[in-house]
Amino acid sequence: MLGFFKNKSKGKVICSPCNGRVVPITEVPDPTFSEKILGDGVAVIPSEGRFYAPADGEVTAVFDTLHAFTMTTTQGVELLLHIGLDTVTLKGDPFTSHISVGDQVKKGDLLMEADLKQIKAADLNVITPVLIGNTADYSEIKMAADRISQKLMYWRNETAKCKIALENIKKSQERKPDIK
């Protein structure tokens, strides 16, 4: 099964945007996300405040308050990454953006940084929803764990079945994170 992801699905893999624990979107304590109003996906409880490109693609929006951004992958998946809950109220203070609209990014590029301690000190949750905005383009999206506890989100449409592996990104001080 893992060989399938390494060889045949290369380019169809979306990694977790940060180190942390991946959880079902239904566990996000905000109905906008848990009820999939903005799209289906997963969430990551980040263990550090560095957020990386989950796939190759183009940045399509960066919110003024820097708490969220959207991108479209080279595979056509429209992603929304929302750092924390109600973090818009912080007016950008704990966030540093390394991206602009129109930037072409590669999987593993550093996109945003967030001071998680500052977010928690404001009594806000750091859970980070990662949503597929064009959910309606797919007949099925679900998350499951494989045999080595890698989290997978599956989606399919009428012409293709794709798998999105949400892996933790390992960082290195001298280079981009090692994404496998």
TIPARO-460001 format. One record per atom (N, C-alpha, C): residue number from 1; atom name; x, y, z. Coordinates in steps of 0.05 Angstrom, whole numbers, plus 5000, padded with zeros to 4 digits. Example, Ala and Ser with C-alpha at 12.3 -4.5 7.8 and 13.67 -1.06 7.14 Angstrom:
+-----+------+------+-------+------+
|   n | atom | east | north |   up |
+-----+------+------+-------+------+
|   1 |    N | 5264 |  4886 | 5156 |
|   1 |   CA | 5246 |  4910 | 5156 |
|   1 |    C | 5264 |  4934 | 5156 |
|   2 |    N | 5257 |  4955 | 5142 |
|   2 |   CA | 5273 |  4979 | 5143 |
|   2 |    C | 5258 |  5001 | 5157 |
+-----+------+------+-------+------+
//
This chain:
+-----+------+------+-------+------+
|   n | atom | east | north |   up |
+-----+------+------+-------+------+
|   1 |    N | 5016 |  4976 | 5000 |
|   1 |   CA | 5000 |  5000 | 5000 |
|   1 |    C | 5017 |  5025 | 5000 |
|   2 |    N | 5038 |  5025 | 5016 |
|   2 |   CA | 5055 |  5049 | 5016 |
|   2 |    C | 5070 |  5053 | 4990 |
|   3 |    N | 5077 |  5031 | 4977 |
|   3 |   CA | 5090 |  5033 | 4951 |
|   3 |    C | 5072 |  5047 | 4931 |
|   4 |    N | 5046 |  5043 | 4933 |
|   4 |   CA | 5027 |  5056 | 4916 |
|   4 |    C | 5029 |  5086 | 4918 |
|   5 |    N | 5031 |  5096 | 4943 |
|   5 |   CA | 5032 |  5125 | 4947 |
|   5 |    C | 5059 |  5136 | 4937 |
|   6 |    N | 5080 |  5121 | 4940 |
|   6 |   CA | 5106 |  5131 | 4932 |
|   6 |    C | 5109 |  5133 | 4902 |
|   7 |    N | 5098 |  5115 | 4887 |
|   7 |   CA | 5102 |  5114 | 4859 |
|   7 |    C | 5078 |  5124 | 4842 |
|   8 |    N | 5055 |  5112 | 4845 |
|   8 |   CA | 5033 |  5118 | 4827 |
|   8 |    C | 5019 |  5144 | 4835 |
|   9 |    N | 5019 |  5153 | 4860 |
|   9 |   CA | 5004 |  5176 | 4868 |
|   9 |    C | 5021 |  5201 | 4871 |
|  10 |    N | 5047 |  5200 | 4863 |
|  10 |   CA | 5064 |  5223 | 4866 |
|  10 |    C | 5050 |  5247 | 4853 |
|  11 |    N | 5049 |  5269 | 4867 |
|  11 |   CA | 5035 |  5292 | 4857 |
|  11 |    C | 5006 |  5294 | 4866 |
|  12 |    N | 4995 |  5273 | 4877 |
|  12 |   CA | 4968 |  5272 | 4887 |
|  12 |    C | 4968 |  5272 | 4918 |
|  13 |    N | 4991 |  5277 | 4929 |
|  13 |   CA | 4994 |  5276 | 4958 |
|  13 |    C | 4994 |  5304 | 4970 |
|  14 |    N | 4977 |  5309 | 4989 |
|  14 |   CA | 4977 |  5334 | 5003 |
|  14 |    C | 4986 |  5329 | 5031 |
|  15 |    N | 5008 |  5341 | 5039 |
|  15 |   CA | 5019 |  5336 | 5066 |
|  15 |    C | 5006 |  5355 | 5086 |
|  16 |    N | 5008 |  5347 | 5111 |
|  16 |   CA | 4999 |  5365 | 5132 |
|  16 |    C | 5015 |  5391 | 5130 |
|  17 |    N | 5003 |  5414 | 5134 |
|  17 |   CA | 5018 |  5439 | 5132 |
|  17 |    C | 5037 |  5445 | 5156 |
|  18 |    N | 5035 |  5428 | 5176 |
|  18 |   CA | 5052 |  5433 | 5200 |
|  18 |    C | 5056 |  5407 | 5215 |
|  19 |    N | 5076 |  5408 | 5233 |
|  19 |   CA | 5079 |  5386 | 5252 |
|  19 |    C | 5056 |  5386 | 5272 |
|  20 |    N | 5046 |  5363 | 5279 |
|  20 |   CA | 5024 |  5362 | 5298 |
|  20 |    C | 5007 |  5337 | 5293 |
|  21 |    N | 4985 |  5336 | 5307 |
|  21 |   CA | 4967 |  5313 | 5305 |
|  21 |    C | 4944 |  5319 | 5287 |
|  22 |    N | 4939 |  5301 | 5268 |
|  22 |   CA | 4917 |  5304 | 5249 |
|  22 |    C | 4892 |  5292 | 5261 |
|  23 |    N | 4870 |  5307 | 5259 |
|  23 |   CA | 4844 |  5297 | 5270 |
|  23 |    C | 4822 |  5302 | 5250 |
|  24 |    N | 4800 |  5287 | 5252 |
|  24 |   CA | 4778 |  5291 | 5234 |
|  24 |    C | 4767 |  5320 | 5236 |
|  25 |    N | 4757 |  5331 | 5215 |
|  25 |   CA | 4746 |  5358 | 5215 |
|  25 |    C | 4722 |  5360 | 5234 |
|  26 |    N | 4709 |  5338 | 5238 |
|  26 |   CA | 4685 |  5338 | 5256 |
|  26 |    C | 4693 |  5343 | 5286 |
|  27 |    N | 4719 |  5341 | 5292 |
|  27 |   CA | 4729 |  5346 | 5319 |
|  27 |    C | 4736 |  5375 | 5324 |
|  28 |    N | 4734 |  5392 | 5304 |
|  28 |   CA | 4739 |  5421 | 5307 |
|  28 |    C | 4716 |  5433 | 5323 |
|  29 |    N | 4722 |  5447 | 5345 |
|  29 |   CA | 4701 |  5458 | 5362 |
|  29 |    C | 4689 |  5485 | 5351 |
|  30 |    N | 4683 |  5485 | 5326 |
|  30 |   CA | 4670 |  5508 | 5313 |
|  30 |    C | 4653 |  5496 | 5290 |
|  31 |    N | 4627 |  5501 | 5291 |
|  31 |   CA | 4609 |  5489 | 5272 |
|  31 |    C | 4614 |  5497 | 5243 |
|  32 |    N | 4626 |  5520 | 5239 |
|  32 |   CA | 4633 |  5529 | 5211 |
|  32 |    C | 4651 |  5508 | 5198 |
|  33 |    N | 4668 |  5496 | 5214 |
|  33 |   CA | 4687 |  5476 | 5204 |
|  33 |    C | 4676 |  5447 | 5208 |
|  34 |    N | 4667 |  5441 | 5232 |
|  34 |   CA | 4659 |  5414 | 5239 |
|  34 |    C | 4634 |  5405 | 5223 |
|  35 |    N | 4617 |  5425 | 5215 |
|  35 |   CA | 4594 |  5418 | 5199 |
|  35 |    C | 4599 |  5421 | 5169 |
|  36 |    N | 4624 |  5425 | 5163 |
|  36 |   CA | 4634 |  5426 | 5135 |
|  36 |    C | 4620 |  5447 | 5118 |
|  37 |    N | 4614 |  5469 | 5130 |
|  37 |   CA | 4601 |  5491 | 5116 |
|  37 |    C | 4619 |  5503 | 5094 |
|  38 |    N | 4645 |  5504 | 5100 |
|  38 |   CA | 4664 |  5515 | 5081 |
|  38 |    C | 4678 |  5494 | 5064 |
|  39 |    N | 4671 |  5469 | 5069 |
|  39 |   CA | 4683 |  5446 | 5054 |
|  39 |    C | 4692 |  5425 | 5073 |
|  40 |    N | 4697 |  5402 | 5062 |
|  40 |   CA | 4706 |  5379 | 5078 |
|  40 |    C | 4737 |  5380 | 5081 |
|  41 |    N | 4747 |  5365 | 5099 |
|  41 |   CA | 4776 |  5364 | 5103 |
|  41 |    C | 4784 |  5351 | 5128 |
|  42 |    N | 4806 |  5360 | 5140 |
|  42 |   CA | 4816 |  5350 | 5165 |
|  42 |    C | 4826 |  5375 | 5181 |
|  43 |    N | 4836 |  5370 | 5205 |
|  43 |   CA | 4848 |  5391 | 5220 |
|  43 |    C | 4873 |  5381 | 5232 |
|  44 |    N | 4891 |  5399 | 5238 |
|  44 |   CA | 4917 |  5392 | 5251 |
|  44 |    C | 4919 |  5408 | 5277 |
|  45 |    N | 4926 |  5394 | 5298 |
|  45 |   CA | 4932 |  5408 | 5323 |
|  45 |    C | 4963 |  5412 | 5322 |
|  46 |    N | 4972 |  5437 | 5316 |
|  46 |   CA | 5000 |  5441 | 5311 |
|  46 |    C | 5017 |  5439 | 5336 |
|  47 |    N | 5041 |  5428 | 5334 |
|  47 |   CA | 5059 |  5427 | 5356 |
|  47 |    C | 5080 |  5449 | 5354 |
|  48 |    N | 5080 |  5463 | 5332 |
|  48 |   CA | 5098 |  5486 | 5328 |
|  48 |    C | 5085 |  5505 | 5308 |
|  49 |    N | 5094 |  5529 | 5307 |
|  49 |   CA | 5081 |  5550 | 5291 |
|  49 |    C | 5091 |  5556 | 5264 |
|  50 |    N | 5102 |  5536 | 5251 |
|  50 |   CA | 5112 |  5539 | 5223 |
|  50 |    C | 5093 |  5524 | 5205 |
|  51 |    N | 5083 |  5537 | 5184 |
|  51 |   CA | 5063 |  5526 | 5166 |
|  51 |    C | 5075 |  5525 | 5138 |
|  52 |    N | 5074 |  5502 | 5126 |
|  52 |   CA | 5087 |  5497 | 5100 |
|  52 |    C | 5066 |  5491 | 5078 |
|  53 |    N | 5074 |  5494 | 5053 |
|  53 |   CA | 5057 |  5487 | 5031 |
|  53 |    C | 5050 |  5457 | 5032 |
|  54 |    N | 5025 |  5450 | 5033 |
|  54 |   CA | 5017 |  5422 | 5034 |
|  54 |    C | 5019 |  5408 | 5007 |
|  55 |    N | 5024 |  5423 | 4986 |
|  55 |   CA | 5026 |  5412 | 4959 |
|  55 |    C | 5037 |  5434 | 4941 |
|  56 |    N | 5044 |  5427 | 4917 |
|  56 |   CA | 5052 |  5446 | 4897 |
|  56 |    C | 5027 |  5461 | 4888 |
|  57 |    N | 5029 |  5487 | 4883 |
|  57 |   CA | 5006 |  5502 | 4873 |
|  57 |    C | 5010 |  5532 | 4874 |
|  58 |    N | 4988 |  5546 | 4872 |
|  58 |   CA | 4989 |  5575 | 4871 |
|  58 |    C | 4972 |  5586 | 4895 |
|  59 |    N | 4984 |  5606 | 4908 |
|  59 |   CA | 4970 |  5620 | 4930 |
|  59 |    C | 4949 |  5637 | 4917 |
|  60 |    N | 4923 |  5634 | 4925 |
|  60 |   CA | 4901 |  5649 | 4912 |
|  60 |    C | 4890 |  5671 | 4930 |
|  61 |    N | 4895 |  5669 | 4956 |
|  61 |   CA | 4886 |  5690 | 4975 |
|  61 |    C | 4902 |  5688 | 5000 |
|  62 |    N | 4908 |  5712 | 5011 |
|  62 |   CA | 4920 |  5714 | 5038 |
|  62 |    C | 4902 |  5734 | 5053 |
|  63 |    N | 4890 |  5725 | 5075 |
|  63 |   CA | 4873 |  5743 | 5090 |
|  63 |    C | 4889 |  5766 | 5102 |
|  64 |    N | 4877 |  5790 | 5103 |
|  64 |   CA | 4891 |  5813 | 5114 |
|  64 |    C | 4901 |  5809 | 5142 |
|  65 |    N | 4887 |  5793 | 5158 |
|  65 |   CA | 4895 |  5787 | 5185 |
|  65 |    C | 4915 |  5764 | 5187 |
|  66 |    N | 4922 |  5753 | 5165 |
|  66 |   CA | 4943 |  5732 | 5162 |
|  66 |    C | 4936 |  5706 | 5176 |
|  67 |    N | 4912 |  5702 | 5186 |
|  67 |   CA | 4904 |  5678 | 5200 |
|  67 |    C | 4896 |  5655 | 5181 |
|  68 |    N | 4894 |  5661 | 5155 |
|  68 |   CA | 4885 |  5641 | 5136 |
|  68 |    C | 4895 |  5648 | 5108 |
|  69 |    N | 4896 |  5628 | 5091 |
|  69 |   CA | 4903 |  5632 | 5063 |
|  69 |    C | 4890 |  5609 | 5047 |
|  70 |    N | 4887 |  5614 | 5021 |
|  70 |   CA | 4878 |  5594 | 5003 |
|  70 |    C | 4898 |  5589 | 4981 |
|  71 |    N | 4897 |  5565 | 4970 |
|  71 |   CA | 4914 |  5558 | 4948 |
|  71 |    C | 4900 |  5538 | 4930 |
|  72 |    N | 4908 |  5537 | 4905 |
|  72 |   CA | 4899 |  5516 | 4887 |
|  72 |    C | 4923 |  5499 | 4880 |
|  73 |    N | 4920 |  5473 | 4885 |
|  73 |   CA | 4943 |  5455 | 4878 |
|  73 |    C | 4945 |  5451 | 4848 |
|  74 |    N | 4967 |  5441 | 4839 |
|  74 |   CA | 4971 |  5435 | 4811 |
|  74 |    C | 4951 |  5413 | 4802 |
|  75 |    N | 4940 |  5399 | 4821 |
|  75 |   CA | 4920 |  5378 | 4815 |
|  75 |    C | 4891 |  5389 | 4815 |
|  76 |    N | 4889 |  5416 | 4820 |
|  76 |   CA | 4862 |  5429 | 4819 |
|  76 |    C | 4847 |  5428 | 4845 |
|  77 |    N | 4860 |  5420 | 4867 |
|  77 |   CA | 4846 |  5419 | 4893 |
|  77 |    C | 4848 |  5447 | 4905 |
|  78 |    N | 4825 |  5459 | 4912 |
|  78 |   CA | 4825 |  5485 | 4924 |
|  78 |    C | 4826 |  5482 | 4955 |
|  79 |    N | 4847 |  5491 | 4967 |
|  79 |   CA | 4852 |  5488 | 4996 |
|  79 |    C | 4849 |  5514 | 5011 |
|  80 |    N | 4837 |  5512 | 5035 |
|  80 |   CA | 4836 |  5534 | 5054 |
|  80 |    C | 4851 |  5524 | 5079 |
|  81 |    N | 4870 |  5539 | 5088 |
|  81 |   CA | 4884 |  5533 | 5112 |
|  81 |    C | 4878 |  5556 | 5132 |
|  82 |    N | 4866 |  5549 | 5154 |
|  82 |   CA | 4857 |  5569 | 5174 |
|  82 |    C | 4871 |  5563 | 5200 |
|  83 |    N | 4890 |  5581 | 5207 |
|  83 |   CA | 4907 |  5576 | 5231 |
|  83 |    C | 4892 |  5585 | 5256 |
|  84 |    N | 4883 |  5565 | 5272 |
|  84 |   CA | 4869 |  5570 | 5297 |
|  84 |    C | 4840 |  5578 | 5292 |
|  85 |    N | 4825 |  5581 | 5315 |
|  85 |   CA | 4797 |  5588 | 5314 |
|  85 |    C | 4794 |  5616 | 5326 |
|  86 |    N | 4779 |  5632 | 5312 |
|  86 |   CA | 4774 |  5660 | 5320 |
|  86 |    C | 4799 |  5677 | 5321 |
|  87 |    N | 4820 |  5668 | 5308 |
|  87 |   CA | 4845 |  5683 | 5307 |
|  87 |    C | 4844 |  5708 | 5291 |
|  88 |    N | 4823 |  5711 | 5276 |
|  88 |   CA | 4818 |  5737 | 5261 |
|  88 |    C | 4817 |  5760 | 5281 |
|  89 |    N | 4808 |  5754 | 5306 |
|  89 |   CA | 4806 |  5775 | 5326 |
|  89 |    C | 4834 |  5786 | 5335 |
|  90 |    N | 4855 |  5772 | 5329 |
|  90 |   CA | 4882 |  5780 | 5336 |
|  90 |    C | 4893 |  5800 | 5316 |
|  91 |    N | 4879 |  5805 | 5294 |
|  91 |   CA | 4886 |  5825 | 5274 |
|  91 |    C | 4914 |  5823 | 5263 |
|  92 |    N | 4923 |  5798 | 5260 |
|  92 |   CA | 4949 |  5792 | 5247 |
|  92 |    C | 4973 |  5792 | 5266 |
|  93 |    N | 4969 |  5801 | 5290 |
|  93 |   CA | 4992 |  5804 | 5308 |
|  93 |    C | 5010 |  5780 | 5312 |
|  94 |    N | 4999 |  5755 | 5316 |
|  94 |   CA | 5018 |  5733 | 5321 |
|  94 |    C | 5027 |  5719 | 5295 |
|  95 |    N | 5021 |  5731 | 5272 |
|  95 |   CA | 5027 |  5717 | 5246 |
|  95 |    C | 5048 |  5732 | 5230 |
|  96 |    N | 5064 |  5716 | 5216 |
|  96 |   CA | 5083 |  5727 | 5197 |
|  96 |    C | 5079 |  5712 | 5171 |
|  97 |    N | 5073 |  5726 | 5149 |
|  97 |   CA | 5069 |  5714 | 5123 |
|  97 |    C | 5094 |  5715 | 5107 |
|  98 |    N | 5099 |  5693 | 5092 |
|  98 |   CA | 5121 |  5692 | 5073 |
|  98 |    C | 5111 |  5689 | 5045 |
|  99 |    N | 5085 |  5694 | 5041 |
|  99 |   CA | 5072 |  5690 | 5015 |
|  99 |    C | 5056 |  5715 | 5007 |
| 100 |    N | 5050 |  5716 | 4981 |
| 100 |   CA | 5032 |  5736 | 4969 |
| 100 |    C | 5014 |  5722 | 4949 |
| 101 |    N | 4991 |  5734 | 4943 |
| 101 |   CA | 4973 |  5723 | 4923 |
| 101 |    C | 4989 |  5720 | 4897 |
| 102 |    N | 4985 |  5698 | 4884 |
| 102 |   CA | 4998 |  5693 | 4858 |
| 102 |    C | 5025 |  5678 | 4860 |
| 103 |    N | 5035 |  5675 | 4885 |
| 103 |   CA | 5060 |  5660 | 4888 |
| 103 |    C | 5057 |  5631 | 4880 |
| 104 |    N | 5076 |  5621 | 4865 |
| 104 |   CA | 5077 |  5592 | 4859 |
| 104 |    C | 5093 |  5580 | 4882 |
| 105 |    N | 5082 |  5560 | 4895 |
| 105 |   CA | 5096 |  5547 | 4917 |
| 105 |    C | 5100 |  5517 | 4912 |
| 106 |    N | 5120 |  5507 | 4924 |
| 106 |   CA | 5126 |  5478 | 4923 |
| 106 |    C | 5120 |  5466 | 4950 |
| 107 |    N | 5112 |  5441 | 4950 |
| 107 |   CA | 5106 |  5426 | 4974 |
| 107 |    C | 5130 |  5429 | 4993 |
| 108 |    N | 5125 |  5438 | 5017 |
| 108 |   CA | 5146 |  5441 | 5037 |
| 108 |    C | 5157 |  5470 | 5040 |
| 109 |    N | 5149 |  5488 | 5022 |
| 109 |   CA | 5158 |  5516 | 5025 |
| 109 |    C | 5145 |  5528 | 5050 |
| 110 |    N | 5161 |  5544 | 5065 |
| 110 |   CA | 5150 |  5557 | 5088 |
| 110 |    C | 5132 |  5579 | 5079 |
| 111 |    N | 5106 |  5579 | 5088 |
| 111 |   CA | 5086 |  5599 | 5080 |
| 111 |    C | 5079 |  5619 | 5101 |
| 112 |    N | 5076 |  5609 | 5125 |
| 112 |   CA | 5067 |  5626 | 5148 |
| 112 |    C | 5081 |  5617 | 5173 |
| 113 |    N | 5082 |  5635 | 5192 |
| 113 |   CA | 5091 |  5629 | 5219 |
| 113 |    C | 5070 |  5641 | 5238 |
| 114 |    N | 5066 |  5627 | 5260 |
| 114 |   CA | 5047 |  5637 | 5280 |
| 114 |    C | 5059 |  5632 | 5308 |
| 115 |    N | 5055 |  5651 | 5325 |
| 115 |   CA | 5064 |  5649 | 5353 |
| 115 |    C | 5042 |  5634 | 5368 |
| 116 |    N | 5044 |  5608 | 5370 |
| 116 |   CA | 5023 |  5592 | 5383 |
| 116 |    C | 5019 |  5599 | 5412 |
| 117 |    N | 5041 |  5607 | 5426 |
| 117 |   CA | 5038 |  5615 | 5454 |
| 117 |    C | 5021 |  5640 | 5456 |
| 118 |    N | 5025 |  5659 | 5438 |
| 118 |   CA | 5009 |  5683 | 5438 |
| 118 |    C | 4979 |  5677 | 5432 |
| 119 |    N | 4974 |  5659 | 5414 |
| 119 |   CA | 4947 |  5651 | 5407 |
| 119 |    C | 4934 |  5638 | 5432 |
| 120 |    N | 4948 |  5620 | 5444 |
| 120 |   CA | 4938 |  5606 | 5468 |
| 120 |    C | 4934 |  5626 | 5491 |
| 121 |    N | 4952 |  5645 | 5494 |
| 121 |   CA | 4950 |  5666 | 5515 |
| 121 |    C | 4925 |  5683 | 5512 |
| 122 |    N | 4916 |  5685 | 5487 |
| 122 |   CA | 4891 |  5700 | 5482 |
| 122 |    C | 4866 |  5682 | 5486 |
| 123 |    N | 4871 |  5658 | 5497 |
| 123 |   CA | 4850 |  5638 | 5502 |
| 123 |    C | 4836 |  5629 | 5477 |
| 124 |    N | 4852 |  5626 | 5455 |
| 124 |   CA | 4842 |  5616 | 5430 |
| 124 |    C | 4853 |  5589 | 5424 |
| 125 |    N | 4839 |  5573 | 5409 |
| 125 |   CA | 4847 |  5546 | 5402 |
| 125 |    C | 4865 |  5547 | 5377 |
| 126 |    N | 4887 |  5532 | 5377 |
| 126 |   CA | 4906 |  5532 | 5355 |
| 126 |    C | 4899 |  5512 | 5334 |
| 127 |    N | 4879 |  5495 | 5338 |
| 127 |   CA | 4872 |  5475 | 5318 |
| 127 |    C | 4869 |  5488 | 5290 |
| 128 |    N | 4880 |  5475 | 5270 |
| 128 |   CA | 4882 |  5487 | 5243 |
| 128 |    C | 4867 |  5470 | 5223 |
| 129 |    N | 4843 |  5479 | 5215 |
| 129 |   CA | 4829 |  5465 | 5194 |
| 129 |    C | 4843 |  5468 | 5167 |
| 130 |    N | 4843 |  5446 | 5152 |
| 130 |   CA | 4853 |  5445 | 5124 |
| 130 |    C | 4830 |  5434 | 5108 |
| 131 |    N | 4818 |  5452 | 5092 |
| 131 |   CA | 4793 |  5445 | 5078 |
| 131 |    C | 4797 |  5444 | 5048 |
| 132 |    N | 4781 |  5427 | 5036 |
| 132 |   CA | 4779 |  5426 | 5007 |
| 132 |    C | 4755 |  5443 | 4999 |
| 133 |    N | 4761 |  5466 | 4988 |
| 133 |   CA | 4739 |  5485 | 4981 |
| 133 |    C | 4721 |  5476 | 4959 |
| 134 |    N | 4732 |  5461 | 4940 |
| 134 |   CA | 4716 |  5450 | 4918 |
| 134 |    C | 4706 |  5422 | 4924 |
| 135 |    N | 4697 |  5418 | 4949 |
| 135 |   CA | 4687 |  5392 | 4958 |
| 135 |    C | 4666 |  5381 | 4938 |
| 136 |    N | 4649 |  5398 | 4928 |
| 136 |   CA | 4627 |  5389 | 4910 |
| 136 |    C | 4637 |  5376 | 4885 |
| 137 |    N | 4663 |  5380 | 4878 |
| 137 |   CA | 4674 |  5367 | 4854 |
| 137 |    C | 4679 |  5338 | 4858 |
| 138 |    N | 4677 |  5328 | 4883 |
| 138 |   CA | 4683 |  5301 | 4890 |
| 138 |    C | 4659 |  5287 | 4902 |
| 139 |    N | 4655 |  5262 | 4895 |
| 139 |   CA | 4632 |  5248 | 4905 |
| 139 |    C | 4637 |  5236 | 4933 |
| 140 |    N | 4662 |  5234 | 4941 |
| 140 |   CA | 4668 |  5222 | 4967 |
| 140 |    C | 4694 |  5234 | 4978 |
| 141 |    N | 4693 |  5242 | 5003 |
| 141 |   CA | 4717 |  5251 | 5017 |
| 141 |    C | 4716 |  5238 | 5045 |
| 142 |    N | 4737 |  5224 | 5052 |
| 142 |   CA | 4738 |  5212 | 5079 |
| 142 |    C | 4766 |  5209 | 5088 |
| 143 |    N | 4770 |  5208 | 5114 |
| 143 |   CA | 4797 |  5205 | 5126 |
| 143 |    C | 4799 |  5177 | 5139 |
| 144 |    N | 4821 |  5165 | 5135 |
| 144 |   CA | 4826 |  5139 | 5147 |
| 144 |    C | 4856 |  5137 | 5154 |
| 145 |    N | 4863 |  5119 | 5172 |
| 145 |   CA | 4891 |  5115 | 5179 |
| 145 |    C | 4902 |  5090 | 5165 |
| 146 |    N | 4926 |  5091 | 5156 |
| 146 |   CA | 4938 |  5067 | 5144 |
| 146 |    C | 4954 |  5052 | 5166 |
| 147 |    N | 4969 |  5032 | 5158 |
| 147 |   CA | 4982 |  5015 | 5177 |
| 147 |    C | 5005 |  5028 | 5192 |
| 148 |    N | 5015 |  5051 | 5184 |
| 148 |   CA | 5036 |  5063 | 5200 |
| 148 |    C | 5026 |  5090 | 5212 |
| 149 |    N | 5000 |  5092 | 5216 |
| 149 |   CA | 4987 |  5115 | 5229 |
| 149 |    C | 4990 |  5141 | 5213 |
| 150 |    N | 4995 |  5138 | 5187 |
| 150 |   CA | 4994 |  5162 | 5170 |
| 150 |    C | 4965 |  5167 | 5165 |
| 151 |    N | 4957 |  5192 | 5165 |
| 151 |   CA | 4929 |  5198 | 5161 |
| 151 |    C | 4924 |  5202 | 5131 |
| 152 |    N | 4903 |  5192 | 5121 |
| 152 |   CA | 4896 |  5195 | 5093 |
| 152 |    C | 4868 |  5207 | 5090 |
| 153 |    N | 4866 |  5224 | 5071 |
| 153 |   CA | 4839 |  5234 | 5063 |
| 153 |    C | 4835 |  5225 | 5035 |
| 154 |    N | 4813 |  5210 | 5030 |
| 154 |   CA | 4807 |  5200 | 5004 |
| 154 |    C | 4785 |  5218 | 4991 |
| 155 |    N | 4788 |  5223 | 4966 |
| 155 |   CA | 4765 |  5235 | 4952 |
| 155 |    C | 4764 |  5223 | 4924 |
| 156 |    N | 4741 |  5223 | 4913 |
| 156 |   CA | 4738 |  5212 | 4886 |
| 156 |    C | 4717 |  5228 | 4871 |
| 157 |    N | 4721 |  5229 | 4845 |
| 157 |   CA | 4700 |  5240 | 4828 |
| 157 |    C | 4694 |  5219 | 4807 |
| 158 |    N | 4680 |  5226 | 4786 |
| 158 |   CA | 4671 |  5206 | 4767 |
| 158 |    C | 4694 |  5196 | 4750 |
| 159 |    N | 4715 |  5212 | 4746 |
| 159 |   CA | 4736 |  5204 | 4728 |
| 159 |    C | 4762 |  5195 | 4742 |
| 160 |    N | 4765 |  5201 | 4767 |
| 160 |   CA | 4790 |  5194 | 4780 |
| 160 |    C | 4786 |  5189 | 4810 |
| 161 |    N | 4802 |  5171 | 4821 |
| 161 |   CA | 4803 |  5167 | 4849 |
| 161 |    C | 4830 |  5176 | 4859 |
| 162 |    N | 4831 |  5194 | 4878 |
| 162 |   CA | 4856 |  5205 | 4887 |
| 162 |    C | 4858 |  5201 | 4917 |
| 163 |    N | 4882 |  5201 | 4927 |
| 163 |   CA | 4887 |  5199 | 4956 |
| 163 |    C | 4904 |  5223 | 4965 |
| 164 |    N | 4896 |  5235 | 4987 |
| 164 |   CA | 4912 |  5257 | 4998 |
| 164 |    C | 4924 |  5246 | 5024 |
| 165 |    N | 4950 |  5243 | 5025 |
| 165 |   CA | 4963 |  5234 | 5049 |
| 165 |    C | 4970 |  5259 | 5065 |
| 166 |    N | 4962 |  5259 | 5090 |
| 166 |   CA | 4968 |  5281 | 5107 |
| 166 |    C | 4990 |  5272 | 5126 |
| 167 |    N | 5014 |  5280 | 5121 |
| 167 |   CA | 5037 |  5271 | 5136 |
| 167 |    C | 5048 |  5294 | 5152 |
| 168 |    N | 5062 |  5287 | 5173 |
| 168 |   CA | 5076 |  5308 | 5188 |
| 168 |    C | 5101 |  5316 | 5172 |
| 169 |    N | 5106 |  5341 | 5171 |
| 169 |   CA | 5129 |  5352 | 5157 |
| 169 |    C | 5152 |  5353 | 5178 |
| 170 |    N | 5175 |  5342 | 5171 |
| 170 |   CA | 5198 |  5344 | 5188 |
| 170 |    C | 5214 |  5368 | 5180 |
| 171 |    N | 5221 |  5385 | 5199 |
| 171 |   CA | 5236 |  5409 | 5191 |
| 171 |    C | 5266 |  5404 | 5195 |
| 172 |    N | 5281 |  5420 | 5181 |
| 172 |   CA | 5310 |  5421 | 5184 |
| 172 |    C | 5318 |  5450 | 5184 |
| 173 |    N | 5337 |  5457 | 5200 |
| 173 |   CA | 5345 |  5485 | 5202 |
| 173 |    C | 5360 |  5494 | 5177 |
| 174 |    N | 5372 |  5476 | 5162 |
| 174 |   CA | 5387 |  5485 | 5138 |
| 174 |    C | 5372 |  5482 | 5112 |
| 175 |    N | 5350 |  5467 | 5112 |
| 175 |   CA | 5336 |  5463 | 5087 |
| 175 |    C | 5306 |  5460 | 5091 |
| 176 |    N | 5292 |  5458 | 5070 |
| 176 |   CA | 5263 |  5454 | 5071 |
| 176 |    C | 5257 |  5428 | 5086 |
| 177 |    N | 5232 |  5425 | 5096 |
| 177 |   CA | 5225 |  5400 | 5110 |
| 177 |    C | 5228 |  5376 | 5092 |
| 178 |    N | 5235 |  5354 | 5104 |
| 178 |   CA | 5237 |  5329 | 5089 |
| 178 |    C | 5209 |  5317 | 5086 |
| 179 |    N | 5198 |  5318 | 5062 |
| 179 |   CA | 5171 |  5309 | 5057 |
| 179 |    C | 5173 |  5284 | 5040 |
| 180 |    N | 5162 |  5262 | 5050 |
| 180 |   CA | 5164 |  5237 | 5035 |
| 180 |    C | 5137 |  5228 | 5027 |
+-----+------+------+-------+------+
//
